[in-house]
Each structure stands twice: as C-alpha cells, then as structure tokens.
Amino acid sequence: MKEIDFKSSHRKKHFDFFNGMNHPHFNITANVDITAFLSSIKTSGAPLTLSLVHVLSQEANAIKEFKWRIRNGKVVEHDFVHPSFTVPTDETDVFSFCTVPFSTSAVDFMRDAEETIERMRTHPSIEDEHGRDDYLFMSAIPWVSFTSIQHAMSYHPHDSVPRISWGKFFEQNDKMMMPLAVQAHHALVDGRHMGMYFQNVEKALGK
C-alpha cells in the first residue's frame, strides 16, 4: 500500500470538490454482452458466479483508481483489492458477506472461494474487518434485469469502497446480456475510469 500525492493542482481540486459533497458517489448501469462468457463456462464447467466475480475483480484491480481509498483525508492505493460478495446461508433468508483474497489465478481464487462460501453458509457474517477498506463490495440480483440500483453506504466518514452488482441475464438480438452496475466515490474515480472499467469487462467476458 502507498499514499497518493496528487502532483497536479487541478487533480487535487477535483478531489477536494467531490470529497466535500454530502453524496460523493456516482453510479453507472449498463448492459454487457456475456454470450461468449456463458459459452466458455458451459464448455469448461467452471462455476459461473465465481468465474464472474473473478473477472469483475480482475478488471477492477487493473485500474489503479479502483484501488484508491480515502483514509483521514488522505488517499492510499492498495496493492490489490479483494471481492466481498453476497452468498446465501442456511441460517436465514438474508445473505452473508463472503470475502475472498484476490488472486490472478482463477483456479486458486475459486478454490479459496468455494471453501469460504461453505463456511459462510453455516456461519454467516455481515461485519467487515475493522479498519480494513481493501474491499470490492459485490452483489448479485439474479431475479431482476435492473436498469439502475442504489446501494446502502456510510456517509460519516464517507465510504470509498466501490460497489459492483449484476442482475438477471436476458436475451437481446440473439445475444445474452447482463445488467452491470458500478458505484464509486467521484473524488477517486471519474467517468473516464468508469468507462474504461466497462470496456475492459466487456473485452474480458468476450474472450
């Protein structure tokens, strides 16, 4: 982890401007083509949800602004950020968080994820580790092909962890599409970075 020192005065003004807002987060929702991804999953037999979580996490880690967090008014950059996604439980009808260390190896990531999911199924948790912010908060809404979404978040102090959600797949013009929503702190992530993320995700899912 390292501290970010804005060399550009304009970039510093940009940070201060949005960081001073009561609601500094912004959200973009778009449909992404997952036709090739679903075909690849069917051929390989890999778990769909975990494969998707890995791709979404991998592309977030590839953009440094998605790894920036605000701590006591300063910006830090993590070496890696790790998905904390929702999974069902045996205890009740609400979800548990499932945090898995990110790995560039999809095989290693899925092995760790399957072990953690099994543990969370009977020992659910809704708490984040105190003092930790190297997360990517993720959630699936598989019942709805949503066109927008609003996430719960902390305002005091401002929560700077990105939120990534996906919804029910649907067919359009002979392609399978998936609604993808990304919410991030505008003092850290700009529209250019958000657009880059969506482009990279579509490219990764199209392989």
C-alpha positions as CSV (number, residue, x, y, z in Angstrom):
1,M,0.0,0.0,0.0
2,K,1.2,3.5,-0.8
3,E,0.0,7.1,-0.2
4,I,-1.1,9.0,-3.3
5,D,0.3,12.6,-3.6
6,F,-1.6,14.5,-6.3
7,K,1.1,16.3,-8.4
8,S,-1.5,18.2,-10.4
9,S,-3.2,21.1,-8.7
10,H,-6.3,20.5,-10.8
11,R,-6.5,16.9,-9.8
12,K,-6.3,17.9,-6.2
13,K,-9.1,20.5,-6.7
14,H,-11.1,17.7,-8.3
15,F,-10.6,15.5,-5.3
16,D,-11.5,18.3,-2.8
17,F,-14.6,19.3,-4.8
18,F,-16.2,15.9,-4.8
19,N,-14.9,14.8,-1.4
20,G,-16.7,17.8,0.1
21,M,-20.1,16.6,-1.1
22,N,-22.7,15.0,1.1
23,H,-23.2,12.3,-1.5
24,P,-20.0,11.9,-3.5
25,H,-20.8,8.5,-5.1
26,F,-22.0,8.1,-8.6
27,N,-23.4,5.0,-10.3
28,I,-23.4,3.8,-13.9
29,T,-25.5,0.9,-15.1
30,A,-25.2,-0.7,-18.5
31,N,-25.9,-4.0,-20.2
32,V,-22.8,-6.0,-21.2
33,D,-22.6,-8.9,-23.7
34,I,-21.9,-12.2,-21.9
35,T,-22.6,-14.5,-24.8
36,A,-19.0,-15.7,-25.2
37,F,-18.5,-15.9,-21.5
38,L,-21.5,-18.2,-20.9
39,S,-20.4,-20.4,-23.8
40,S,-16.9,-20.7,-22.3
41,I,-18.4,-21.5,-18.9
42,K,-20.6,-24.2,-20.4
43,T,-17.5,-25.8,-22.1
44,S,-15.2,-25.6,-19.2
45,G,-17.7,-26.5,-16.5
46,A,-16.3,-23.7,-14.3
47,P,-18.7,-22.2,-11.6
48,L,-20.5,-19.3,-13.3
49,T,-20.8,-16.9,-10.3
50,L,-17.3,-17.4,-9.1
51,S,-15.9,-17.0,-12.6
52,L,-17.8,-13.8,-13.0
53,V,-16.6,-12.5,-9.6
54,H,-13.1,-13.2,-10.6
55,V,-13.3,-11.4,-13.9
56,L,-15.0,-8.3,-12.3
57,S,-12.4,-8.3,-9.6
58,Q,-9.5,-8.7,-12.0
59,E,-10.6,-5.7,-14.1
60,A,-11.1,-3.6,-11.0
61,N,-7.5,-4.4,-9.9
62,A,-6.2,-3.4,-13.3
63,I,-7.3,0.2,-12.8
64,K,-5.4,2.0,-10.0
65,E,-8.3,4.4,-9.2
66,F,-10.4,1.4,-8.2
67,K,-7.8,0.5,-5.7
68,W,-7.7,4.0,-4.1
69,R,-9.3,4.6,-0.7
70,I,-9.7,7.7,1.4
71,R,-8.3,7.5,5.0
72,N,-8.4,10.5,7.3
73,G,-8.5,12.9,4.3
74,K,-5.6,11.2,2.5
75,V,-5.6,8.8,-0.4
76,V,-3.9,5.4,-0.3
77,E,-3.5,2.8,-3.0
78,H,-3.7,-0.9,-2.2
79,D,-1.6,-3.4,-4.0
80,F,-4.8,-5.5,-4.5
81,V,-8.4,-5.1,-3.6
82,H,-10.5,-8.2,-2.7
83,P,-14.1,-9.1,-3.5
84,S,-16.5,-9.3,-0.7
85,F,-19.7,-10.7,-2.3
86,T,-23.1,-11.8,-1.1
87,V,-23.9,-15.6,-0.7
88,P,-27.0,-17.4,0.6
89,T,-27.0,-19.0,4.0
90,D,-28.7,-21.9,5.8
91,E,-29.4,-19.7,8.8
92,T,-32.0,-17.3,7.4
93,D,-33.3,-15.8,4.2
94,V,-30.8,-12.9,4.1
95,F,-27.3,-13.1,2.7
96,S,-23.8,-13.4,4.2
97,F,-20.8,-11.5,3.1
98,C,-18.1,-13.7,1.7
99,T,-14.6,-12.1,1.4
100,V,-12.0,-14.0,-0.7
101,P,-8.4,-12.9,-1.3
102,F,-8.0,-11.9,-4.9
103,S,-5.6,-14.0,-6.9
104,T,-4.6,-13.5,-10.6
105,S,-5.1,-17.3,-10.8
106,A,-8.7,-18.1,-11.4
107,V,-8.2,-21.7,-10.2
108,D,-6.7,-20.6,-6.9
109,F,-9.3,-18.0,-6.4
110,M,-12.2,-20.3,-7.0
111,R,-10.7,-23.0,-4.7
112,D,-10.4,-20.4,-1.9
113,A,-13.9,-19.0,-2.7
114,E,-15.6,-22.4,-2.5
115,E,-14.1,-23.1,0.9
116,T,-15.1,-19.7,2.2
117,I,-18.7,-20.0,0.8
118,E,-19.2,-23.3,2.5
119,R,-18.1,-21.8,5.8
120,M,-20.3,-18.7,5.4
121,R,-23.3,-20.9,4.6
122,T,-23.5,-22.1,8.2
123,H,-21.6,-19.3,9.9
124,P,-22.8,-16.2,8.2
125,S,-21.2,-12.8,8.7
126,I,-22.3,-9.3,7.9
127,E,-19.4,-7.4,9.5
128,D,-16.3,-6.0,7.7
129,E,-12.9,-6.4,9.4
130,H,-12.4,-3.3,11.5
131,G,-10.0,-0.8,9.9
132,R,-10.0,-2.6,6.6
133,D,-11.0,-0.9,3.3
134,D,-9.3,-3.0,0.6
135,Y,-12.6,-4.5,-0.5
136,L,-14.7,-4.5,-3.6
137,F,-18.3,-4.8,-2.4
138,M,-20.2,-7.1,-4.9
139,S,-23.7,-8.4,-5.1
140,A,-25.9,-10.4,-7.5
141,I,-29.5,-9.6,-8.0
142,P,-30.4,-12.6,-10.2
143,W,-34.2,-12.0,-10.0
144,V,-34.2,-8.7,-11.8
145,S,-32.7,-7.3,-15.1
146,F,-32.4,-4.0,-13.4
147,T,-31.7,-0.7,-15.1
148,S,-30.4,1.1,-12.0
149,I,-29.6,0.4,-8.4
150,Q,-28.8,2.3,-5.2
151,H,-26.6,0.9,-2.5
152,A,-26.5,1.4,1.2
153,M,-23.3,3.1,2.3
154,S,-21.7,5.1,5.2
155,Y,-21.5,8.9,5.0
156,H,-19.7,9.7,8.2
157,P,-16.9,9.3,7.2
158,H,-17.5,8.8,3.6
159,D,-17.2,5.2,2.4
160,S,-14.8,5.0,-0.6
161,V,-15.2,1.3,-1.4
162,P,-16.7,0.7,-4.9
163,R,-19.9,-1.4,-5.3
164,I,-20.3,-3.7,-8.2
165,S,-23.6,-5.5,-8.9
166,W,-25.1,-7.6,-11.7
167,G,-28.6,-8.7,-12.4
168,K,-30.7,-11.3,-14.3
169,F,-29.4,-12.3,-17.7
170,F,-31.6,-11.7,-20.7
171,E,-31.6,-12.2,-24.5
172,Q,-31.4,-9.3,-26.9
173,N,-30.8,-9.5,-30.6
174,D,-29.5,-13.1,-30.4
175,K,-27.0,-12.2,-27.6
176,M,-27.1,-12.9,-23.9
177,M,-26.9,-9.6,-21.9
178,M,-26.3,-8.9,-18.3
179,P,-27.0,-5.6,-16.4
180,L,-23.9,-4.4,-14.6
181,A,-23.9,-1.5,-12.1
182,V,-20.8,0.1,-10.7
183,Q,-20.9,2.7,-8.0
184,A,-17.7,4.6,-6.9
185,H,-16.6,7.7,-5.0
186,H,-16.3,10.5,-7.5
187,A,-13.3,12.1,-5.8
188,L,-11.3,9.0,-6.7
189,V,-13.0,7.5,-9.8
190,D,-14.0,9.7,-12.7
191,G,-16.2,8.9,-15.7
192,R,-13.2,8.0,-17.8
193,H,-12.1,5.4,-15.3
194,M,-15.6,4.0,-15.1
195,G,-15.9,3.8,-18.9
196,M,-12.5,2.1,-19.0
197,Y,-13.8,-0.5,-16.5
198,F,-16.9,-1.3,-18.5
199,Q,-14.9,-1.6,-21.7
200,N,-12.3,-3.9,-20.1
201,V,-15.0,-6.1,-18.6
202,E,-16.8,-6.5,-21.9
203,K,-13.5,-7.4,-23.5
204,A,-12.7,-9.9,-20.8
205,L,-16.1,-11.5,-21.0
206,G,-15.9,-11.7,-24.8
207,K,-12.9,-13.9,-24.9
